Amino acid sequence: MGRHDDGSGDRVRNTGPGDDGSAHRAPDTDPWDAAADTGPDDDGELAALALKILVAGGFGVGKTTLVGAVSEIRPLRTEEALSEAGELIDDTDGVDQKTTTTVAMDFGRITIRSGLSLYLFGTPGQDRFWFLWDELSQGALGAVVLADTRRLEDCFPAVDYFEHRRIPFVVAVNCFSDARRYGAHDVSRALDLNQGTPVLLCDARDKDSGKEVLIRLVEYAGRVHTARLLDSVEPQADPV
């Protein structure tokens, strides 16, 4: 189930969003910097903080389902029916019952606690919509990469995309009833994840399960961004 190797010992990245040789735009601001600047307002109450989260993964892995399950508002969806024209483009192996597809994004919102809300942006899963990812990822705190163990290779492009852009992410294995169960460690090895990248098991249909994934992501992304901030201000040793 692992990623490909070209025989040189280096991991070969699957072609993914933005990997056509074009220049990549880095996020204009570090979202955790904005979080660090948030303090009490004039009334002494903690100012409301909204963080942007991406929900990514392969075609038919459950991104729209997860956003809809956890959102406290009516989710925005841009689904269209699968057509005959797309039969030669969209790989529906393993998701034969799927009749619709996201053509732009999903959007939802969830309040984690008083003063902290997450804005959820679900990315389209098909290759032909990857050009949207660079826009959707601008200013994101982190991402959830949904995985299906029946088609684990479908989430390789998302993993590579976020690793390449240093966007913190967690892998959430959507436990379909007819899928073989693997432990988090097995999935981490199969995806060749960087050490410390969290892998969680979840049910994208269940609100509590999805919320737990989001909480783990915020905690992990917070640690990553804080560590980077501390590294950037670490005093340099005086030259001898």
C-alpha positions in Angstrom: 0.0 0.0 0.0 3.1 2.3 0.1 4.1 5.1 -2.2 6.2 4.4 -5.3 10.0 4.2 -5.2 12.2 4.9 -8.3 15.0 2.6 -7.1 17.2 5.4 -5.8 15.8 5.2 -2.2 13.9 8.5 -2.6 10.1 8.6 -2.5 8.6 9.4 -5.8 5.8 12.0 -5.4 2.5 11.2 -7.2 1.4 14.0 -9.5 -1.0 16.1 -7.5 -2.5 19.6 -7.3 -0.2 22.3 -8.6 2.5 19.8 -9.6 2.6 20.8 -13.2 5.8 22.8 -12.8 4.1 26.1 -12.2 5.1 28.4 -9.4 3.4 27.8 -6.1 2.1 30.7 -4.0 2.7 30.5 -0.3 0.0 31.6 2.1 0.1 35.3 2.6 0.0 35.0 6.4 0.6 32.3 9.0 -2.9 31.6 10.4 -1.4 30.8 13.8 0.2 34.3 14.0 -3.3 35.7 13.8 -4.4 33.4 16.5 -1.5 34.5 18.8 -2.6 38.1 18.4 -6.1 37.5 19.5 -6.8 38.8 23.0 -9.6 40.3 25.1 -11.7 42.9 23.5 -12.7 46.2 25.1 -15.3 44.5 27.3 -12.7 42.0 28.7 -14.2 39.1 26.8 -12.1 36.8 24.6 -12.5 37.9 21.0 -14.0 35.4 18.6 -11.5 33.5 16.6 -12.3 31.7 13.3 -9.8 29.2 11.8 -9.8 27.9 8.3 -9.6 24.1 7.9 -9.4 22.1 4.6 -11.0 18.7 4.2 -9.2 16.8 1.4 -8.8 13.3 0.0 -9.6 11.2 -2.9 -12.8 10.9 -5.0 -15.7 9.5 -3.0 -13.8 9.2 0.3 -16.5 11.1 2.4 -15.4 14.8 2.4 -18.9 16.1 1.7 -20.3 13.7 4.3 -17.9 14.9 7.0 -18.5 18.6 6.4 -22.2 18.0 6.4 -22.1 15.9 9.6 -20.3 18.4 11.8 -21.5 21.7 10.4 -23.8 23.7 12.6 -25.1 25.6 9.6 -26.6 24.3 6.5 -23.5 23.3 4.5 -22.8 24.9 1.1 -22.4 22.2 -1.5 -21.5 22.3 -5.1 -22.4 18.8 -6.2 -23.4 17.8 -9.7 -24.6 14.5 -11.1 -22.0 12.3 -12.6 -22.4 12.3 -16.4 -21.5 10.0 -19.3 -19.0 12.6 -20.4 -17.0 12.1 -17.2 -16.9 8.3 -17.3 -13.5 8.2 -19.0 -12.1 10.8 -16.6 -13.5 10.0 -13.1 -12.3 6.8 -11.6 -15.3 5.3 -9.7 -13.7 1.9 -8.9 -14.8 1.0 -5.4 -17.5 3.8 -5.3 -19.8 2.4 -7.9 -22.9 3.7 -6.0 -21.7 7.3 -6.1 -24.0 9.4 -8.3 -22.8 13.0 -7.6 -19.5 14.8 -7.3 -18.2 18.1 -5.8 -17.2 20.4 -8.6 -15.9 23.4 -6.5 -16.0 23.0 -2.7 -18.0 22.2 0.3 -18.3 24.8 3.1 -19.5 24.4 6.7 -18.9 25.9 10.2 -18.5 24.4 13.6 -18.0 26.0 17.0 -15.4 24.0 19.0 -15.8 26.1 22.1 -16.8 29.6 23.1 -14.8 32.0 21.0 -13.4 29.4 18.6 -15.0 28.4 15.3 -13.7 26.4 12.4 -14.6 27.3 8.8 -14.5 24.0 6.9 -13.6 23.9 3.2 -14.0 20.6 1.4 -11.8 20.2 -1.7 -12.9 18.5 -4.9 -11.5 15.1 -5.3 -11.1 14.6 -9.0 -7.8 15.4 -10.8 -9.5 17.9 -13.2 -10.4 20.2 -10.3 -7.0 20.3 -8.6 -6.4 23.8 -9.9 -8.8 25.0 -7.1 -6.6 23.7 -4.3 -4.1 26.5 -4.3 -6.9 29.1 -3.8 -8.7 27.1 -1.2 -5.5 26.5 0.8 -4.7 30.2 1.2 -4.6 31.0 5.0 -5.5 27.5 6.1 -4.4 26.5 9.6 -4.3 22.9 8.6 -6.0 20.1 6.8 -7.8 16.8 7.3 -6.8 14.1 4.7 -9.6 11.6 4.6 -8.5 8.1 3.6 -10.3 4.9 2.5 -8.2 1.7 3.1 -9.8 0.1 0.0 -8.3 2.9 -2.2 -5.5 4.2 0.0 -3.4 5.4 -3.0 -6.1 8.0 -3.7 -5.0 10.1 -0.8 -1.3 10.2 -1.8 -1.7 13.4 -3.8 -3.3 15.2 -0.9 -0.6 14.0 1.5 2.1 15.1 -0.9 0.4 18.5 -1.5 0.3 19.4 2.2 3.8 18.1 3.0 5.2 20.1 0.1 3.6 23.3 1.3 4.3 22.6 5.0 0.6 22.8 5.9 0.0 20.7 9.1 -2.5 17.8 8.5 -3.9 14.7 10.1 -5.0 11.6 8.3 -8.5 10.4 9.2 -9.3 6.9 8.0 -13.0 6.8 7.2 -14.0 3.3 8.4 -16.4 2.0 5.7 -18.3 -1.1 6.8 -17.0 -3.3 4.0 -13.4 -2.1 4.3 -10.6 -4.1 5.9 -9.6 -2.6 9.2 -6.0 -1.4 9.7 -4.4 0.2 12.7 -3.2 3.8 12.7 0.5 2.6 12.6 -0.1 0.4 9.6 -1.8 3.3 7.7 1.1 5.7 8.7 3.7 3.2 7.3 1.7 2.6 4.1 1.5 6.3 3.4 5.1 6.9 4.4 4.1 9.8 6.6 6.5 12.1 8.3 7.1 11.1 11.9 4.5 12.6 14.3 1.8 13.1 11.7 -1.4 11.9 13.5 -3.5 9.1 12.0 -7.0 8.7 13.4 -9.9 6.3 12.7 -13.3 7.9 12.2 -16.8 7.6 10.9 -17.4 10.6 8.6 -21.2 10.3 9.1 -20.9 10.8 12.9 -20.8 14.3 14.2 -18.9 13.5 17.4 -16.3 11.4 15.5 -15.8 14.2 13.0 -15.5 16.8 15.7 -12.8 14.8 17.5 -10.8 14.7 14.3 -11.1 18.5 14.0 -10.0 19.0 17.6 -7.0 16.8 17.1 -6.1 18.7 14.0 -6.3 22.1 15.8 -4.2 20.8 18.7 -1.6 19.3 16.3 -1.5 22.4 14.0 -1.1 24.6 17.0 1.9 22.8 18.2 3.5 22.8 14.7 2.9 26.5 14.1 4.1 27.4 17.7 7.3 25.4 17.2 8.0 27.2 13.9 7.3 30.6 15.5 9.8 29.8 18.3 12.4 28.6 15.9 12.1 31.8 13.9 12.8 34.0 16.9 15.5 31.8 18.5 18.5 34.0 19.2 21.5 33.4 17.0 24.8 32.5 18.7 27.4 35.3 18.6 30.3 34.5 16.2 33.5 33.6 17.9 
